[in-house]
């Protein structure tokens, strides 16, 4: 059995006047006059507040589109990368499979240089859920992650495989950990899945999902998958919060063998 492997700037101060650049303390640290320090702090606080407000408004637009199941509005709010692997029709299919969103509350916003993270507490027809939205500087959705820590690992992997096999790569990406989402964006996830099928043939069905090993930190789930030319096993590793931290897409799947009905 192949062993699954994990897929695995400082901010410089703005230049002021030429004279300020020569204000260097004996320790080699730049020293700003108190008045300029206050201006810098105020500007930074103002910028963070604006970024937070922008992210809050963007999250509201995205969640409103989800609540109304407005696929066109939702698709328009996607960032370029997820938009490349989706379409209004695919967005409609994904939205229609979600439980009805009744209301939400923004619980945390973490502004960043290129994107902001927004955590929202959702009230849905299937019960409360927590979602993390990653929103870029233009208010577009780069990706999201639904907290599934209370679910069975096998159920998380099953939902991941359903999204993957239907070509819903934005949804499939939502099951990945933050680190894995950065290493394998939606376009790379699509490429890996299509490359696998170029070897195995078209996906047919998931035959069986089995938890092989688990401890307090990780869970290994094996997915027996049937393609039209052969069957193969995919190894999915989850952390203790049921976030997928590794997916093994083999470059050389098992050789063809008789497929049991």
Secondary structure as GFF3:
##gff-version 3
##sequence-region A 1 261
A	DSSP	three_ten_helix	20	22	.	.	.	ID=ss1
A	DSSP	alpha_helix	34	68	.	.	.	ID=ss2
A	DSSP	alpha_helix	71	76	.	.	.	ID=ss3
A	DSSP	alpha_helix	80	84	.	.	.	ID=ss4
A	DSSP	alpha_helix	88	96	.	.	.	ID=ss5
A	DSSP	beta_strand	101	110	.	.	.	ID=ss6
A	DSSP	beta_strand	115	124	.	.	.	ID=ss7
A	DSSP	beta_strand	127	136	.	.	.	ID=ss8
A	DSSP	beta_strand	141	146	.	.	.	ID=ss9
A	DSSP	alpha_helix	153	165	.	.	.	ID=ss10
A	DSSP	alpha_helix	169	173	.	.	.	ID=ss11
A	DSSP	alpha_helix	178	183	.	.	.	ID=ss12
A	DSSP	alpha_helix	186	200	.	.	.	ID=ss13
A	DSSP	beta_strand	203	214	.	.	.	ID=ss14
A	DSSP	beta_strand	218	227	.	.	.	ID=ss15
A	DSSP	beta_strand	231	239	.	.	.	ID=ss16
A	DSSP	beta_strand	244	248	.	.	.	ID=ss17
###
